[in-house]
Amino acid sequence: MDLAYLRAHPEHLPTFLLHQRIRETPVGGGVSRLTLDDGTSLFAKSRPSGSAPDGMFAAEAAGLAWLRASGTVPVPEVVAALPGMLATEWVQPGEPTRQAAEEFGRSLALLHRSGADSFGAPWPGYIGPLPLDNTPDTGTWASWFATRRLLPYLRTSADRGSLSESDVTLVERILKTLEEYAVSEPPARIHGDLWPGNLLWAADGRAWLVDPAAHGGHRETDLATLSLFGGVPFLDVILAAYDAEWPLAEGWRARVPLHQLHLLLVHTAAFGDTYQPAVRAAATAVLRA
C-alpha cells in the first residue's frame, strides 16, 4: 500500500494492518508510526474495536481539515478517518526555537482572523475523551461560553466529586455574571484545546497544531490555554508576534483565567480532583479581576 492507494481506499487500512502489510511502530498510548511501501510515514491513532466514542475520530478529522483549510498555521493532512482509527501525515518532532515561535504567533493570528460562521461548529465535537457541544450559536460569546463550554463540565465535575460544593458555587457565580468579564468579538477559528502538548515543534523549524477540538470561539481562549501546565516555550515571543499581527483587546491578560476555566473543568470532569486546585484558583482570579 502506498500513499496514493491509501488516499483512494482509506477503508482498507485496518485490513492491511491486521495482515501486517504495513510496517507499524508503536510509540505508546494507542499511537503508532506507519510506514507505507513508498516510504511515506504516517501518524496513526487507534482504539480497540468498539472503545472509541462514536464520532470521536471524525470530529478530530473535521477539525484538522477546517484548520488546515485556512492556509495559515501548519496542520497535518488527514489521510484516513475511520471509526476506530485516524491517520495523518507524519510530522517529525524537533526543538522549539525563537524563530518558530515568532512565525507561529503571526500564523495563529491569521488562523483566528479567518473566522467562523458561528460559535460552535457544524460537526459534533470531542475534547479529550468527552463530548463537546458544538451546536452552532450566533448569540453572544458570553452566553455561549457559559452554557456550552463551562456549565456541562462543571456539572460532570460536581457529579463525580471532583469539585467541592464551594468550588461549584464559585463557578456558578461566574456563569451568572459572565457578561461582566467578557469582551465580545466575532467568532474566531480556534484550535479549542491548545494546551502546550498540542503544539508540536517540528524538525522543519515550524510549530504545528495537532489534536484539536476545533470550533468557532474566542481567540483569547487559545492564547490563554497556551500558558497552562507550565506553558509553551517562548510564550512571550508567540504573544508579541500575535499582538503585532492582530492586536488584542485591552485587558486581555486579566481575562486569561476566565478562558482557562473551560479546559480546567474538562480536566476535573475527565480526570478527577487532581485539577481541583487549578479550577479554584482560576475561578477566584476571575472573580477578583
Buried (B, 14 or more C-beta within 10 A) or exposed (E): BEBEBBEEEBEBBBEBBEEEEBEBEEEEEBEBBBBBBEEBBBBBBBBEEEEBEEBBBBBBBBBBBBBBEBEBBBBBEBBBBBBBBBBBBBBEEBEBBEEBBBBBBBBBBBBBBBEBEBBBBBBBBBBBEBBBBBBBBEEBBBBBBBBBBBBBBBEBBBEBEBBEEEBBEBBBEBBEBBEEBBBEBEBBBBBBBBBBEBBBBBEEEBBBBBBBBBBBBBBBBBBBBBBBBEBBBBBEBBBBBBBEBBEBEEEBEEBBBBBBBBBBBBBBBBBEBEBBEBBBEBBEBBBEB
